[in-house]
């Protein structure tokens, strides 16, 4: 099967059915002339940190909070916010970020490639990531327990 032909045939069949949302679908146009869906501006996207070739964390954040930030602003957002545990642990061992490169795809992700004053050994990074995951899991369980208790009291 060749996808464009298959899509055109499915579209021909769908055009014979009345549209639920006439403002979203133009039945008088071919499938190739339909507008593409837009990414929800309020959607959450992945905010990731890389150190060297190692992925050091992925957190979902509101895209409106991060997509417009510069490299340095995104790094400060990570250090002071969603990736703070990771950076605190590295800071305690004497590793401080000196620069970063921001890579992104609007509506999907923001990736920071962070460079430090000294290159943290991979074993150190893996141990910090293990601790970070444990702390996040513990916090998530505490929030879940608090919600359950609140629901039980209601």
Backbone as CSV, one residue per row, in Angstrom:
resi,resn,N_x,N_y,N_z,CA_x,CA_y,CA_z,C_x,C_y,C_z
1,UNK,0.838,-1.194,0.000,0.000,0.000,0.000,0.875,1.247,0.000
2,UNK,0.479,2.199,-0.748,1.187,3.469,-0.800,0.363,4.487,-0.017
3,UNK,0.935,5.056,1.016,0.203,5.889,1.975,-0.588,7.046,1.349
4,UNK,-0.012,7.831,0.426,-0.822,8.933,-0.123,-2.095,8.449,-0.813
5,UNK,-2.007,7.341,-1.543,-3.201,6.822,-2.208,-4.219,6.323,-1.187
6,UNK,-3.727,5.651,-0.167,-4.605,5.137,0.880,-5.314,6.297,1.585
7,UNK,-4.551,7.339,1.914,-5.142,8.508,2.576,-6.196,9.158,1.686
8,UNK,-5.925,9.257,0.399,-6.881,9.867,-0.533,-8.158,9.035,-0.623
9,UNK,-8.013,7.722,-0.610,-9.200,6.862,-0.681,-10.027,6.962,0.595
10,UNK,-9.352,6.965,1.745,-10.086,7.127,3.008,-10.788,8.481,3.039
11,UNK,-10.099,9.524,2.574,-10.676,10.855,2.565,-11.909,10.903,1.667
12,UNK,-11.844,10.253,0.521,-12.994,10.220,-0.387,-14.200,9.585,0.301
13,UNK,-13.955,8.543,1.088,-15.052,7.897,1.815,-15.575,8.804,2.926
14,UNK,-14.679,9.464,3.650,-15.093,10.344,4.751,-15.854,11.570,4.256
15,UNK,-15.533,12.052,3.074,-16.202,13.242,2.535,-17.686,12.999,2.283
16,UNK,-18.072,11.759,2.140,-19.485,11.463,1.882,-20.334,11.543,3.152
17,UNK,-19.682,11.664,4.309,-20.378,11.742,5.595,-20.382,13.203,6.050
18,UNK,-21.495,13.708,6.580,-21.515,15.104,7.054,-20.474,15.320,8.163
19,UNK,-19.782,16.444,8.095,-18.740,16.763,9.076,-19.366,17.181,10.398
20,UNK,-18.741,16.761,11.495,-19.202,17.182,12.822,-18.819,18.634,13.086
21,UNK,-17.649,19.019,12.620,-17.155,20.381,12.815,-16.818,20.967,11.448
22,UNK,-17.763,21.653,10.859,-17.537,22.218,9.523,-16.414,23.249,9.497
23,UNK,-16.145,23.899,10.626,-15.090,24.904,10.647,-13.695,24.272,10.694
24,UNK,-13.589,22.982,11.026,-12.292,22.310,11.075,-11.970,21.548,9.795
25,UNK,-12.991,21.149,9.075,-12.808,20.306,7.895,-13.420,21.000,6.685
26,UNK,-12.679,21.010,5.592,-13.181,21.587,4.345,-13.465,20.432,3.387
27,UNK,-14.721,20.024,3.343,-15.105,18.865,2.534,-14.950,19.111,1.035
28,UNK,-14.893,20.368,0.640,-14.745,20.672,-0.785,-13.289,20.587,-1.254
29,UNK,-12.351,20.358,-0.340,-10.918,20.293,-0.671,-10.401,18.866,-0.510
30,UNK,-9.315,18.574,-1.210,-8.666,17.264,-1.096,-7.941,17.162,0.247
31,UNK,-7.569,15.953,0.625,-6.888,15.717,1.906,-5.579,16.506,1.987
32,UNK,-4.881,16.605,0.879,-3.599,17.317,0.871,-3.765,18.820,1.068
33,UNK,-4.982,19.329,0.918,-5.243,20.758,1.070,-5.844,21.112,2.432
34,UNK,-6.010,20.122,3.300,-6.552,20.373,4.639,-5.473,21.019,5.507
35,UNK,-5.894,21.809,6.483,-4.916,22.446,7.375,-4.396,21.424,8.387
36,UNK,-3.144,21.609,8.774,-2.521,20.716,9.755,-2.997,21.082,11.153
37,UNK,-3.087,20.111,12.048,-3.454,20.430,13.431,-2.368,21.289,14.087
38,UNK,-2.784,22.154,14.972,-1.855,23.020,15.689,-1.592,22.452,17.079
39,UNK,-0.379,22.669,17.581,-0.036,22.223,18.925,-0.738,23.123,19.928
40,UNK,-1.320,22.538,20.946,-2.019,23.273,21.993,-1.027,24.182,22.720
41,UNK,-1.286,25.485,22.778,-0.347,26.384,23.451,-0.212,26.103,24.947
42,UNK,-1.208,25.474,25.546,-1.149,25.171,26.975,-0.575,23.785,27.261
43,UNK,-0.091,23.110,26.246,0.407,21.741,26.421,1.699,21.719,27.233
44,UNK,1.944,20.587,27.867,3.222,20.352,28.530,4.186,19.752,27.523
45,UNK,5.459,20.130,27.643,6.496,19.565,26.783,7.615,19.025,27.666
46,UNK,8.488,18.216,27.089,9.617,17.664,27.824,10.722,18.704,27.940
47,UNK,11.260,18.837,29.154,12.422,19.687,29.414,13.522,18.754,29.879
48,UNK,14.542,18.597,29.042,15.583,17.606,29.293,16.938,18.266,29.493
49,UNK,17.781,17.570,30.268,19.148,18.008,30.529,20.091,16.918,30.041
50,UNK,21.114,17.306,29.287,22.188,16.395,28.896,23.506,16.938,29.418
51,UNK,24.325,16.046,29.953,25.690,16.383,30.339,26.575,15.425,29.555
52,UNK,27.371,15.971,28.654,28.132,15.105,27.752,27.146,14.338,26.891
53,UNK,27.305,13.033,26.870,26.393,12.201,26.080,25.360,11.511,26.950
54,UNK,25.281,11.905,28.214,24.379,11.255,29.161,23.128,12.105,29.384
55,UNK,21.964,11.482,29.247,20.696,12.142,29.534,20.527,12.189,31.048
56,UNK,20.354,13.382,31.584,20.343,13.559,33.037,19.015,14.067,33.575
57,UNK,17.939,13.753,32.947,16.644,14.122,33.490,15.703,14.646,32.437
58,UNK,14.440,14.262,32.600,13.370,14.722,31.715,12.153,15.000,32.579
59,UNK,11.651,16.214,32.473,10.497,16.637,33.257,9.523,17.329,32.314
60,UNK,8.233,17.098,32.518,7.227,17.814,31.731,6.972,19.172,32.365
61,UNK,6.980,20.200,31.523,6.716,21.567,31.984,5.761,22.242,30.996
62,UNK,5.022,23.259,31.450,4.163,24.005,30.520,5.018,24.692,29.451
63,UNK,4.672,24.502,28.208,5.495,25.034,27.116,5.585,26.548,27.145
64,UNK,4.526,27.214,27.625,4.545,28.676,27.673,5.571,29.206,28.673
65,UNK,5.967,28.372,29.641,6.948,28.807,30.639,8.375,28.730,30.118
66,UNK,8.640,27.897,29.124,10.035,27.623,28.786,10.436,27.911,27.346
67,UNK,9.533,27.781,26.408,9.933,27.883,25.001,10.535,29.241,24.630
68,UNK,10.122,30.296,25.282,10.597,31.636,24.936,11.910,32.013,25.627
69,UNK,12.394,31.183,26.559,13.579,31.526,27.345,14.866,31.415,26.528
70,UNK,15.824,32.280,26.850,17.154,32.192,26.239,17.912,31.017,26.862
71,UNK,19.101,30.740,26.357,19.924,29.661,26.920,20.118,29.834,28.421
72,UNK,20.583,31.015,28.811,20.886,31.264,30.225,19.628,31.259,31.086
73,UNK,18.543,31.813,30.570,17.282,31.804,31.322,16.770,30.377,31.506
74,UNK,16.904,29.551,30.479,16.479,28.151,30.584,17.339,27.406,31.598
75,UNK,18.633,27.704,31.623,19.520,27.077,32.609,19.115,27.488,34.021
76,UNK,18.830,28.765,34.233,18.391,29.224,35.557,17.053,28.597,35.938
77,UNK,16.158,28.427,34.974,14.865,27.764,35.206,15.102,26.335,35.684
78,UNK,16.070,25.663,35.082,16.394,24.287,35.481,17.021,24.254,36.869
79,UNK,17.984,25.130,37.109,18.716,25.143,38.383,17.795,25.501,39.543
80,UNK,16.946,26.494,39.354,16.089,26.979,40.439,14.736,26.293,40.504
81,UNK,14.434,25.469,39.523,13.100,24.871,39.473,13.108,23.376,39.315
82,UNK,12.697,22.934,38.145,12.357,21.529,37.932,13.526,20.558,38.015
83,UNK,14.746,21.016,37.778,15.917,20.134,37.863,16.820,20.532,39.037
84,UNK,16.262,21.217,40.030,17.085,21.764,41.108,17.802,20.697,41.936
85,UNK,17.186,19.563,42.175,17.827,18.513,42.978,19.111,18.055,42.296
86,UNK,19.050,17.829,41.000,20.211,17.389,40.225,21.349,18.402,40.332
87,UNK,21.039,19.682,40.124,22.073,20.714,40.165,22.595,20.946,41.585
88,UNK,21.746,20.809,42.600,22.206,20.944,43.989,23.215,19.859,44.339
89,UNK,22.924,18.630,43.920,23.839,17.518,44.195,25.185,17.744,43.509
90,UNK,25.160,18.184,42.267,26.414,18.454,41.560,27.169,19.618,42.195
91,UNK,26.438,20.647,42.603,27.056,21.802,43.247,27.748,21.399,44.545
92,UNK,27.114,20.500,45.309,27.705,20.034,46.568,29.031,19.314,46.333
93,UNK,29.209,18.741,45.153,30.453,18.044,44.810,31.446,18.955,44.084
94,UNK,31.094,20.235,43.936,32.004,21.195,43.322,31.851,21.371,41.823
95,UNK,30.814,20.817,41.252,30.575,20.963,39.813,29.555,22.076,39.588
96,UNK,29.969,23.098,38.837,29.090,24.225,38.574,28.916,24.414,37.065
97,UNK,27.691,24.657,36.628,27.484,24.873,35.188,28.130,26.180,34.745
98,UNK,28.817,26.128,33.607,29.455,27.335,33.081,28.814,27.799,31.775
99,UNK,28.204,26.883,31.046,27.521,27.269,29.812,26.526,26.188,29.421
100,UNK,25.668,26.547,28.486,24.710,25.564,27.986,24.304,25.927,26.569
101,UNK,23.797,24.938,25.902,23.267,25.111,24.549,21.839,24.602,24.572
102,UNK,20.917,25.420,24.105,19.496,25.059,24.106,19.095,24.570,22.720
103,UNK,18.564,23.361,22.677,18.010,22.799,21.452,16.524,22.597,21.699
104,UNK,15.699,22.894,20.710,14.265,22.733,20.947,13.515,22.481,19.650
105,UNK,12.345,21.942,19.828,11.370,21.805,18.744,10.059,22.310,19.325
106,UNK,9.584,23.417,18.807,8.403,24.085,19.356,7.238,23.115,19.495
107,UNK,6.687,23.088,20.698,5.537,22.239,20.967,5.880,20.829,21.383
108,UNK,7.180,20.473,21.358,7.557,19.099,21.667,8.572,18.977,22.802
109,UNK,9.686,19.711,22.717,10.703,19.560,23.757,11.650,20.749,23.784
110,UNK,12.350,20.867,24.925,13.498,21.759,25.071,14.586,20.910,25.707
111,UNK,15.769,20.931,25.103,16.908,20.163,25.594,18.045,21.122,25.888
112,UNK,18.602,21.022,27.102,19.775,21.816,27.457,20.984,20.899,27.511
113,UNK,22.002,21.221,26.735,23.283,20.530,26.822,24.161,21.398,27.712
114,UNK,24.437,20.909,28.927,25.112,21.711,29.944,26.583,21.321,30.049
115,UNK,27.445,22.343,30.123,28.878,22.138,30.355,29.203,22.666,31.750
116,UNK,30.065,21.939,32.461,30.437,22.295,33.830,31.887,22.751,33.896
117,UNK,32.259,23.380,35.050,33.626,23.839,35.252,34.616,22.671,35.196
118,UNK,34.221,21.517,35.686,34.970,20.262,35.573,33.999,19.232,35.024
119,UNK,34.507,18.291,34.266,33.629,17.273,33.696,33.294,16.242,34.771
120,UNK,32.013,16.144,35.164,31.634,15.144,36.172,31.804,13.733,35.606
121,UNK,32.420,12.824,36.385,32.533,11.439,35.915,31.146,10.820,35.725
122,UNK,31.032,9.932,34.762,29.747,9.307,34.458,29.188,8.578,35.674
123,UNK,30.064,7.931,36.454,29.602,7.209,37.651,28.952,8.173,38.644
124,UNK,29.545,9.354,38.792,28.991,10.372,39.693,27.616,10.814,39.200
125,UNK,27.512,11.082,37.905,26.224,11.499,37.338,25.160,10.428,37.535
126,UNK,25.528,9.170,37.299,24.560,8.079,37.453,24.097,7.944,38.900
127,UNK,25.010,8.121,39.847,24.636,8.042,41.264,23.703,9.199,41.637
128,UNK,24.006,10.391,41.154,23.141,11.551,41.420,21.766,11.336,40.799
129,UNK,21.722,10.807,39.588,20.434,10.541,38.936,19.628,9.521,39.721
130,UNK,20.302,8.526,40.267,19.627,7.513,41.088,19.010,8.173,42.327
131,UNK,19.779,9.042,42.988,19.277,9.755,44.170,18.122,10.684,43.795
132,UNK,18.266,11.376,42.676,17.234,12.304,42.214,15.926,11.570,41.952
133,UNK,16.024,10.433,41.268,14.813,9.640,40.994,14.150,9.200,42.291
134,UNK,14.956,8.759,43.252,14.410,8.307,44.535,13.696,9.450,45.249
135,UNK,14.286,10.642,45.243,13.661,11.793,45.899,12.366,12.192,45.201
136,UNK,12.366,12.172,43.881,11.139,12.517,43.146,10.040,11.498,43.403
137,UNK,10.401,10.223,43.434,9.426,9.168,43.698,8.852,9.308,45.103
138,UNK,9.713,9.615,46.064,9.262,9.807,47.447,8.291,10.987,47.531
139,UNK,8.611,12.080,46.861,7.735,13.258,46.859,6.407,12.946,46.175
140,UNK,6.464,12.188,45.088,5.239,11.815,44.372,4.350,10.954,45.251
141,UNK,4.945,10.002,45.972,4.167,9.151,46.881,3.548,9.972,48.005
142,UNK,4.290,10.944,48.526,3.768,11.794,49.593,2.573,12.610,49.099
143,UNK,2.670,13.148,47.874,1.545,13.910,47.305,0.331,13.011,47.114
144,UNK,0.563,11.794,46.640,-0.530,10.844,46.420,-1.188,10.478,47.746
145,UNK,-0.378,10.255,48.778,-0.902,9.911,50.100,-1.712,11.073,50.668
146,UNK,-1.208,12.298,50.501,-1.920,13.482,50.996,-3.266,13.642,50.289
147,UNK,-3.300,13.396,48.973,-4.570,13.476,48.235,-5.548,12.422,48.726
148,UNK,-5.046,11.218,48.980,-5.912,10.132,49.456,-6.486,10.473,50.827
149,UNK,-5.661,11.040,51.706,-6.138,11.421,53.038,-7.155,12.550,52.941
150,UNK,-6.903,13.497,52.052,-7.826,14.615,51.870,-9.169,14.114,51.350
151,UNK,-9.131,13.161,50.416,-10.352,12.579,49.864,-11.106,11.805,50.936
152,UNK,-10.384,11.085,51.789,-11.012,10.297,52.850,-11.702,11.200,53.873
153,UNK,-11.138,12.378,54.111,-11.722,13.310,55.076,-12.942,14.030,54.511
154,UNK,-13.044,14.089,53.203,-14.160,14.810,52.562,-15.454,14.068,52.652
